[in-house]
């Protein structure tokens, strides 16, 4: 199990825009550098990228939820 | 004045600024705040405060129904909108009017009219204010476009009449390019907006951004001189000055008089700013838009004139007449403001909402720091990155830059990363010191690595 953490406090988004699908869904292959979500911090959107490869398990916080720095955003199965 | 209880529908440094102005006028202050802002400085300073919803702006500071309900519930006589959020919303101004609460700003109709670029341009032209030379309305054919371009002078911008947000804008340097680009622009406009109509405007090369502060009481209006705001990154001002030393006295007088003419023609009430492009080579200025609110950079105008713009706007919107005649407003020296943002300029300006540690605030004659910080404050990540504005005032521009460098060196904000190093580097830059810049200057300067060079002494 690999955890992806937020480097910054802010608002977490599963989707690139409200009309689109989430970046990743359960079972998707995740490569190093894949974008799994966005953090909005001070009106700027920062891409959250996987630092390890794996299979996407789940988002661990809701879409559009406030998060703190270090919060676990998603988990991957090895 | 009819305002005894003022509701502040904003946050951050401008909320603090408004509270201080209101208190100086003996007005009771009521601060609105979101759940993300419960511990902000304005809440601590206000006489009372009221929560208006969750942290995201759309659920709190931008929610007209919630803000108006809170103003009614706290028995406010008037609402100050600050800048950003609902400060240029005619719907908000109308909702307050319907609730019997005064709005510290112009009428909803004026906000609406000046917020519409075409209507604002028409109002400016009617008041005799120069606008960017262009076609009178839409052009139907490529031949007509070429004729217009010949009159206004190349290069020209080709824009979709129905468009907005920069879509479909092309720049043609000569007639051959225009004949190639105009049909493309027509097709794109047709596809995007179902309307292939175009209009043309002269593309002003490397313009300066110069703006004029005005204030009116609904009948009379005066100007509080101009500001030079050309140092911008991503269309956000980072460094602002009063006055614009590139202007000769005759041009300055004409510019400021044009702003007053427009303000009078719309019976303007409150503080407002007319923004212009200034073409230095031609010594010509063109109105581009009006902001119907107080602006972030208002303190530089206050420093050179000694006028408290926020107090004055509260007074006139409370039904008083302007306390100033034009001849009472004199310029004295030079002022510079720099925006201290919670961003790391060495990391592509990555936002950095840290927790404020020990603070050292520079003090002294001609130094002012408008901010909302206190030791131990955790900067919330939900809003923009402006932490404060460091403002200096000195007899000359050269002295003001020296004072700015000194004040920046004396500013200590532990626990944060801020844009202060950018401003120190700018204050040391030869072009900035000589006043040689325009709106397209700062981004290439940053891309060329000048910030890194300045802060490592060229060692990298």
Interface residues (C-beta under 8 A of the other chain):
Chain A: X8 X9 X10 X11 X40 X41 X42 X43 X44 X46 X64 X66
Chain B: X36 X55 X56 X342 X343 X350 X351 X353 X381 X382 X383 X384 X385
